[in-house]
């Protein structure tokens, strides 16, 4: 080491050594202006696992970026760490669906298992850092946990140890196991599998590896194809076998162990005897997705045309066209399915105004929440006079319990890019950004790749399709701030600043990114564009209701038999969605309410579930379209807890700028917390209503203005539950401080509960009825879940 | 030009004006906290809201541009309520006292911390003025007061309270020992005449302040010398008679006329005085109810019945306070306070208004300070034990007084006068406990700068200092840190305030709308 390079080593407070030459390299690669600040911080964190203070100081010294901006931005975004972390990140999803399935208990279980206490988030050996994450978008696999890149679904608190050791085991395996084997000769067919984040969380990766392995071993003349998601999360892992003769078979809930049999059912390897295959055949019948479906008879289904006929039958797929059929990254497959036709048609045969008129007349409204007429927005930016205009795709979907945008970005990247390009052409924008949550790494990777492919093929970049129109798109990665879904905050983030909304007007159409007219739409809105342009305004307007046209994607989750990503025609009722698409409530429980619209939305009670999916009707019912989370709640869900859950989310995600939101949401949360632990008092409900009203009225941006909705809708429809909490009761048996766990006479004395109880609240008494000490009990629910005879109840 | 209707009146404003600009142009005052002329607006405090009639929304006037034909309500109760809610939300997390506990507890409401800082700074003349603004007889009170202020003194939680009474005595004695005691400045003669009956503490105090307000006072007293209970009720070894006489002499020298051996009902009557004078003050001291009957005034079980705040009796122009209404049985300071309150009430009456006692401004209060938080207050105070004067009869010597005054924690706000959160809270009648939080943040007082104190608990996150330090090219400056309810303003990378504010401290302190950033010495009231 030379003297000079030695001088460039700085030590952090934690004793780490940092070579400033490495930082210079990052600066050279990423850029030195404030607009690259968030990218810089990501790059530093990627390298060191956190943001060492000496590095931040160094950046302030050697770049024009002000120290206050570096300090401000690096402490604003939740994903930015200022303390060293463990080698691996355990991210426990606390999205809505995971919350109603016990995510908090699961989070505590990880902390307990790793002996993490107090303010710490990392175990003593610095192997694991345990964090909560807003939503992994794997709602049907709730509760879900992501450890580095591996996602685990249906994790029970008692299984935490297994999950961690499984993860560590998986780390040891070499990458070579996963190498794909190539085959030659005539194709007998395709095996399709989706590797999006949800499906991966459901265990698809293992099945995919096994498919690769078996296809290679058996030397099958088969192509293994990665395809866009079907949205049928409840059947994950799901495999489709498409024969070259056109027949196709769907298999749901496929296990790694049955992959070989599955392949052998359809494809003939030279060396396997017929006798063996017949034996396998019988076993395989059980695997067919049709046969694992329990509720089919309930819905008078006489046509068993496909495994997902009911689930898919009521859906209307415009954004999700070709779901499950083509490889998301295969641009030729996209083109073969009418891809880029709308763009080509727009650039070559239509004027900008003609396209804007199609969008206007079709009645397309923004799918990001507020439902502003898309055509009007385009017109405004089109009409704005400026040398430079920008286009932005808002992919900062952060609602817990919503993952439509993620699925669309991962499964239909070309469609989104086509929609953006058409919009940019209409608006007259030649540069733009896709702002995508950092929690969606696969979406970011695929969009980046799709942009590169499009540029290569002339669908993006200079002189698109020879039309003379040029568009340069970049991906901007979020850093963990829900508020950045608000367009003015999002633009701040792209500019490399704290994502704090500003007062509007001026609207982005007048003064947006760096003061230029900017068109901002969300992922799904852009995704609707190609279909609309291709089929015309009348086709879109024909679908839906007077106020709401076309289709809308929802993430259906919670207490529903079949959940996943759905796209339904506007005007369908919530009941139809829950019963027909979702297959009703599992375990014989009753529907209590449907939470629509996430933290900005509200709970529509079962009695009002004939409300239609429509911007106006949902608002009237106290909910809102929001970005499309739809969480089904049953009688075991406490509505005060649900309100508290959403408020805790918005309170945590408030940017802290305006007084009403910063302090108003905090005060409301305090009251809800008080109610949930039995310390509520008379007048609390009225105080909540008052605070909700002032926060709604006075807040600066949409986050604050809609934050009280979950409270207001639950008070309106479930006031009796609030009153019960004031009286010290939680009717749903959810609020820990208001319930106790008891062992009934059903107890067989198996002592499993005593062995598993992390709080040592259950004495070890084999062959006797066990007892729970309410003083020691932490209400972690492990015993109730583990009891083989359901002898543990909540009172 | 754009048309705008504010509260129904039409105005024309230039293109690009905000509603705040329009209101200012129309002479309508709008409260602002996060707004600063010459800086980009930030729109965080929401105290400046007005109502847009068409959209029915409350909007921040500092940021909302005027649109042609806009209709705005700027003064309705709904708008006032919106501003009040914003203020009350800010107050719910405001971690600071306006006036210190000693100041609030003192019946005469003397600004004790200010007196102590002035003593510590060697400015005894200023300290005397501070004392005399509220206490007419400091040498007397400095000897006999039971000092409830010392019971409230926060320093008492740490070791023992600051010796406030002895400090006050020091200030007063110093003045008198100089031989030529200072006389307060009196306003120009109003031409009004006030009769004060009784030369006890209440009457003396009333006369002292009325005379300063420009009203000619005549004190009628039934004894040979003035002093009342100060002579009859206090043994001479506690309060030497010459001290009392000397302080009364100061009052006399302001122009107050004393008429001794004048007994009410014998030598003088209420009716005759009421006819002769513009106002009459009854400062008779303790009287049995039957003695008061002949006055013909409404009585209560404690004495003459008065309005608690204005100290007016049921007879127009007649005021009463002190012993005669049942106050000041154990504390002379209570009587002095009544006398001062009467002076204010009479003054408003004589200038043609409804009589009103002294107005108390809004006061924020921290409530209980945790033991471990005392260290925050101790940062600016001398770490010495409470000092008793070496010469018990002679009181503090200068060095002793200074040392004792340096023990003051300065737990009052350093921006009592200019804090806009206080003045607006007063104006909008905001209540601090309206939205009381469950648990408050820990108290922090950051003294890392030779001139500036930063109290994060008083910060409203308006970011004015962030904008100023950004504009003035501070190397580090101030930054927004963290997010949401936890967000705060601080120096980047945990550096000290001195490094954050190298050349812009003056401007930041001046523009900070609350007491969050203040000069160490505080501002004089």
HADDOCK unambig.tbl for C-alpha pairs under 7 A between the chains (distance, minus, plus):
assign (segid A and resid 53 and name CA) (segid B and resid 493 and name CA) 6.87 0.50 0.50
assign (segid A and resid 67 and name CA) (segid B and resid 476 and name CA) 5.58 0.50 0.50
assign (segid A and resid 67 and name CA) (segid B and resid 492 and name CA) 6.28 0.50 0.50
assign (segid A and resid 68 and name CA) (segid B and resid 476 and name CA) 6.45 0.50 0.50
assign (segid A and resid 68 and name CA) (segid B and resid 477 and name CA) 6.52 0.50 0.50
assign (segid A and resid 68 and name CA) (segid B and resid 478 and name CA) 6.21 0.50 0.50
assign (segid A and resid 68 and name CA) (segid B and resid 479 and name CA) 4.56 0.50 0.50
assign (segid A and resid 68 and name CA) (segid B and resid 492 and name CA) 5.69 0.50 0.50
assign (segid A and resid 71 and name CA) (segid B and resid 479 and name CA) 6.77 0.50 0.50
assign (segid A and resid 71 and name CA) (segid B and resid 481 and name CA) 6.62 0.50 0.50
assign (segid A and resid 71 and name CA) (segid B and resid 492 and name CA) 5.25 0.50 0.50
assign (segid A and resid 71 and name CA) (segid B and resid 493 and name CA) 6.48 0.50 0.50
assign (segid A and resid 72 and name CA) (segid B and resid 479 and name CA) 5.81 0.50 0.50
assign (segid A and resid 72 and name CA) (segid B and resid 480 and name CA) 5.06 0.50 0.50
assign (segid A and resid 72 and name CA) (segid B and resid 481 and name CA) 4.92 0.50 0.50
assign (segid A and resid 75 and name CA) (segid B and resid 481 and name CA) 5.69 0.50 0.50
assign (segid A and resid 75 and name CA) (segid B and resid 482 and name CA) 4.62 0.50 0.50
assign (segid A and resid 76 and name CA) (segid B and resid 481 and name CA) 6.71 0.50 0.50
assign (segid A and resid 76 and name CA) (segid B and resid 482 and name CA) 4.83 0.50 0.50
assign (segid A and resid 76 and name CA) (segid B and resid 483 and name CA) 5.23 0.50 0.50
assign (segid A and resid 503 and name CA) (segid B and resid 43 and name CA) 6.84 0.50 0.50
assign (segid A and resid 503 and name CA) (segid B and resid 63 and name CA) 6.73 0.50 0.50
assign (segid A and resid 652 and name CA) (segid B and resid 484 and name CA) 6.51 0.50 0.50
assign (segid A and resid 653 and name CA) (segid B and resid 484 and name CA) 6.64 0.50 0.50
assign (segid A and resid 654 and name CA) (segid B and resid 484 and name CA) 4.76 0.50 0.50
assign (segid A and resid 655 and name CA) (segid B and resid 483 and name CA) 5.37 0.50 0.50
assign (segid A and resid 655 and name CA) (segid B and resid 484 and name CA) 4.50 0.50 0.50
assign (segid A and resid 656 and name CA) (segid B and resid 483 and name CA) 5.70 0.50 0.50
assign (segid A and resid 656 and name CA) (segid B and resid 484 and name CA) 3.47 0.50 0.50
assign (segid A and resid 656 and name CA) (segid B and resid 485 and name CA) 5.63 0.50 0.50
assign (segid A and resid 656 and name CA) (segid B and resid 487 and name CA) 6.24 0.50 0.50
assign (segid A and resid 657 and name CA) (segid B and resid 44 and name CA) 5.21 0.50 0.50
assign (segid A and resid 658 and name CA) (segid B and resid 43 and name CA) 6.92 0.50 0.50
assign (segid A and resid 658 and name CA) (segid B and resid 44 and name CA) 4.04 0.50 0.50
assign (segid A and resid 658 and name CA) (segid B and resid 45 and name CA) 5.82 0.50 0.50
assign (segid A and resid 658 and name CA) (segid B and resid 46 and name CA) 6.66 0.50 0.50
assign (segid A and resid 659 and name CA) (segid B and resid 44 and name CA) 6.16 0.50 0.50
assign (segid A and resid 659 and name CA) (segid B and resid 45 and name CA) 5.42 0.50 0.50
assign (segid A and resid 659 and name CA) (segid B and resid 46 and name CA) 6.42 0.50 0.50
assign (segid A and resid 659 and name CA) (segid B and resid 86 and name CA) 6.35 0.50 0.50
assign (segid A and resid 659 and name CA) (segid B and resid 89 and name CA) 6.92 0.50 0.50
assign (segid A and resid 659 and name CA) (segid B and resid 90 and name CA) 6.80 0.50 0.50
assign (segid A and resid 660 and name CA) (segid B and resid 86 and name CA) 6.51 0.50 0.50
assign (segid A and resid 662 and name CA) (segid B and resid 484 and name CA) 5.73 0.50 0.50
assign (segid A and resid 662 and name CA) (segid B and resid 485 and name CA) 5.30 0.50 0.50
assign (segid A and resid 663 and name CA) (segid B and resid 89 and name CA) 6.20 0.50 0.50
assign (segid A and resid 663 and name CA) (segid B and resid 485 and name CA) 6.50 0.50 0.50
assign (segid A and resid 667 and name CA) (segid B and resid 437 and name CA) 6.14 0.50 0.50
assign (segid A and resid 670 and name CA) (segid B and resid 438 and name CA) 6.39 0.50 0.50
assign (segid A and resid 697 and name CA) (segid B and resid 57 and name CA) 6.91 0.50 0.50
assign (segid A and resid 697 and name CA) (segid B and resid 58 and name CA) 6.86 0.50 0.50
assign (segid A and resid 698 and name CA) (segid B and resid 58 and name CA) 6.17 0.50 0.50
